[in-house]
Amino acid sequence: MSGACAKLGALVLAAVLLVGMQRYTPGYAEITGPIPLKGGLGETLTGRTFSVRADKVLLAERLRFKAYGREVERDTGGVFALVIAGLEAQPASVNVGSAIWRSAQGARFLASPRFQGAPRLLGTDRLEPGLPQRGLFIFEIPRESVAGATLLVAASRWPRLDTQAEIALPATLDAPAPLIDLSELAYE
């Protein structure tokens, strides 16, 4: 009888261990996910392939810019969030292919693709070591996604076992400007 109790006890112990391992072992996405570099506005974060520094956040209801010889004006149902930042490759050439606005609620918004040809747009050109680029990330976001947001910048859209800059943006920002001309930000 004691042999049967020992086998039953061992079986129950194994089941408890398996359930515990299943519940508390991190999943594949978490194990191979991005390696976060956390910082704030004005801090330079240096990852494996690039460094980034976000200096200022502006909000606007409409944006104007000159592209391909003509003036273009864009509006949105929400608000435009412009992040003035600098990028530099470390130690070799790289494309920074991902800029995401993550709201305090966890919603993610990719940099807007509606600004091709706009001046100083970051994430469109290849970065070279020793040649920093300063420019803009432009996002279209709902008004309720402004407060407490985080800027996520990585070399690829889905970074796996690579660094991802997580820049905490100010909890409160100024009211959106009715119109911002991107050419006026050219030297900011």
N, C-alpha and C positions, 0 to 999 in steps of 0.2 A: 504494500500500500504506500509506503514512504517513497518508493521509486516513482510511482504514478504521480504523487504530489510534487515531487521534485521536477518531473517533466512538465507538469502543468504550470508550476511556478516559473520555470525557465521560459515557457511559451508566453506567459503573461508579461514577464519582464522584457522579452524580445519585442512584443507588440507595443508596450509602453515606450521603449527606446525608439522604435521605428516611427511611431506617431510624433514623438518629441523631435526627432531629426527632421521629419517632414514639415513640421510647423515652424521650427526655428532656424533651419538652414536657409541662407539667402538663395534666391533664385538666380538663374543664369544671367538675366538682364542686369541684376544688381551686382553680381560678381564681375562681369565684364563691362559694366557701364563706365561713364566718364569719371575721370579723376578730378574732383572739383578744386578750383583755385578761387577762394572767396576773398572779396575785397569790397571797397566802396568807391564812390565817386572821387576822382582825383588820385587814386592809387594805381601804380603800374603793377600789373600781374603778369609774370613771366612763366609761360608753360614750356612744354617740350619743344614746340616748333614756332611759337610766336609770342610776342608780348602785346598787351592791350592796356590802354588807359582811357577811361571815359571821363570827360571833364565837365560836361554840361548837358542838361536835358531841357528841351523847349517843346511846347505844345502849340499846335495851330489847327485852325478849322479849314484853311485852304493853303496850298503851296503854289508858288509860281517859280518857274525856271526857264532858261533858254536852252533848247536842245535842237541840234541839227538845223540851226539858222532860224528857228521860229520860237515864239513865246508860247509856253504851255502852262495852263493852270489846272490844278487838280483839287477836287473836294472829296469829302468822305462823309459817310453817315455817322461816324464816330468822331475821332480826333486823330490828328497826325502827331506822333511822338518822334522827335528828332534827337538823336544822341550824338553829340559832337565828341569824337574819339580819335585816338591815334593807334596805329598798328605797326608792328615791325617784325620781320622774319628773324628767327633764331634757330639754328645757326646756318640754315640753308633756305633756298627759295621755297615758298609755300603759298597755297591759296587758302584764305580763310573763308570757308564756304558756308558758315552758319552763324547767323545772328538772330536771336529769338528774344522776344519780350515775354517774360513769364509774369503773369499777374499774381497778386497776393492770393487769389483763389486757385491758382495752379493752371489757368488757361494759358496756352502758348500761342504766340503770334509771330510768324516769320516776317523778316524784313520785306517790305512791300516791293513787288516786281514792277510797279507802275511808273518807275522813275528812270527808265533807261535813257541815257544821255544827259542826265542831271549832273551838275558839277560836283566833284569831290565825293562821289558815292563810294562808300567802303564795301569791300567784299566782292568787287567786280574785277579787280586787277590782281595780278600775281605780286606777292610781296618779295622783296629782295633784301638780304641782310645788309645792314648799314644804311638803308634808304627808307626811313620811316615814312608812312603815309598818314596824313591827317585829313579827316573828312567826317561824313555823316552816315549813320544808320537811320533809315526812315521806316517807321511802323505805322500801320493803320489799326487803331484799337478802339474798343468801346470806351466810353467815358468812365465807366465804373472799373475799368482795368488799369487806371492810371496810378492810384495810390498804392504804395508798398510793393512796387514791381521790382523785378530783377532782370538784368540784361545777361543773357547767356551767349558767349562767343566761343566757337570751336572751329577747328580746321575742317571738320566734316559735319554734315547734318546730324548724323547718329554716331557720335564719338564712342568708340569701344576701346577701353584701356588706353585712352589718350586724355590729355588735359582739356578741361572746359572752364573758361573764366566765368565766374558767377559774381556779377557786380551789383550790389544792392543800390537801388536808386532811391532818391529822397522820398520819404513817406508823403510829403505834400509838395505840390508843384504850383507854380503860378497858373492863373487862368489861361486858357488857350488864346493866342493872338488870333485876330480875325484872318490875317494873311501874313505869311512870311515869304519873302523873295529869297530863294536859295543863293542867288548871285551876291546878295548882301552878306551872306555868311561865308563868302569865299575865303576870307582871311581871318576868320574867328579862331 
